[in-house]
Amino acid sequence: MAEAAIEEIEAALLTPSTLHVDETSLRVKGTKQWVHVASTSKETRYGIHRLRGKQAADDIGILPRYKGTMVHDAYAVYPMYTQASHALCHAHHLRELREYTELYHHSWKSGIGKRCTTSFFRMGARNSMNVADKAIISVSAKQNISFGA
């Protein structure tokens, strides 16, 4: 039953014109692993893998099949999927601007920076709540965890 739900979520992730992807580290029994994420406003797929790079994304299987626009950070693996187009994530842009501000004591938050940040976080919070409200969880035998509407 879990496998069928995962297949349904994966199929739903392959059809939209935009797919958000990211990865982050996680400790499992003291060993560093990676959580790979692919999501839309309605579906999210989490895949846990021992590797971070292209081999992990290939093993999880969504990115090699996706043909729309992937929204992501500047991690070098994502542009290797040439069947898709690519866009950089504004959340990562904002993080880099904050780091620049702290490092060089430059205030970008006046004017356009402040309006951009406020609008971005309102939109992001609303989207996160919508996704969380409808989430279900299933765990496959492959140690992949999926959330979806």
ChimeraX attribute file (.defattr): number of C-alpha atoms within 10 A of each C-alpha:
attribute: neighborCount
match mode: 1-to-1
recipient: residues
	/A:1	8
	/A:2	14
	/A:3	15
	/A:4	11
	/A:5	18
	/A:6	22
	/A:7	12
	/A:8	13
	/A:9	20
	/A:10	22
	/A:11	14
	/A:12	16
	/A:13	26
	/A:14	19
	/A:15	12
	/A:16	15
	/A:17	14
	/A:18	21
	/A:19	26
	/A:20	20
	/A:21	20
	/A:22	18
	/A:23	19
	/A:24	11
	/A:25	15
	/A:26	15
	/A:27	10
	/A:28	11
	/A:29	7
	/A:30	7
	/A:31	8
	/A:32	12
	/A:33	17
	/A:34	20
	/A:35	21
	/A:36	23
	/A:37	21
	/A:38	23
	/A:39	25
	/A:40	19
	/A:41	17
	/A:42	18
	/A:43	21
	/A:44	26
	/A:45	23
	/A:46	23
	/A:47	23
	/A:48	24
	/A:49	22
	/A:50	14
	/A:51	16
	/A:52	17
	/A:53	16
	/A:54	16
	/A:55	12
	/A:56	17
	/A:57	21
	/A:58	13
	/A:59	13
	/A:60	19
	/A:61	13
	/A:62	17
	/A:63	22
	/A:64	17
	/A:65	15
	/A:66	23
	/A:67	18
	/A:68	16
	/A:69	16
	/A:70	25
	/A:71	20
	/A:72	21
	/A:73	19
	/A:74	15
	/A:75	11
	/A:76	9
	/A:77	12
	/A:78	22
	/A:79	15
	/A:80	11
	/A:81	17
	/A:82	11
	/A:83	14
	/A:84	19
	/A:85	16
	/A:86	20
	/A:87	15
	/A:88	14
	/A:89	16
	/A:90	15
	/A:91	15
	/A:92	13
	/A:93	13
	/A:94	15
	/A:95	11
	/A:96	12
	/A:97	17
	/A:98	16
	/A:99	13
	/A:100	14
	/A:101	14
	/A:102	11
	/A:103	9
	/A:104	8
	/A:105	10
	/A:106	12
	/A:107	12
	/A:108	13
	/A:109	14
	/A:110	8
	/A:111	8
	/A:112	10
	/A:113	13
	/A:114	12
	/A:115	11
	/A:116	13
	/A:117	15
	/A:118	12
	/A:119	10
	/A:120	14
	/A:121	12
	/A:122	10
	/A:123	11
	/A:124	13
	/A:125	10
	/A:126	10
	/A:127	14
	/A:128	12
	/A:129	11
	/A:130	14
	/A:131	19
	/A:132	15
	/A:133	9
	/A:134	12
	/A:135	15
	/A:136	14
	/A:137	14
	/A:138	15
	/A:139	17
	/A:140	15
	/A:141	8
	/A:142	11
	/A:143	11
	/A:144	18
	/A:145	20
	/A:146	26
	/A:147	21
	/A:148	25
	/A:149	15
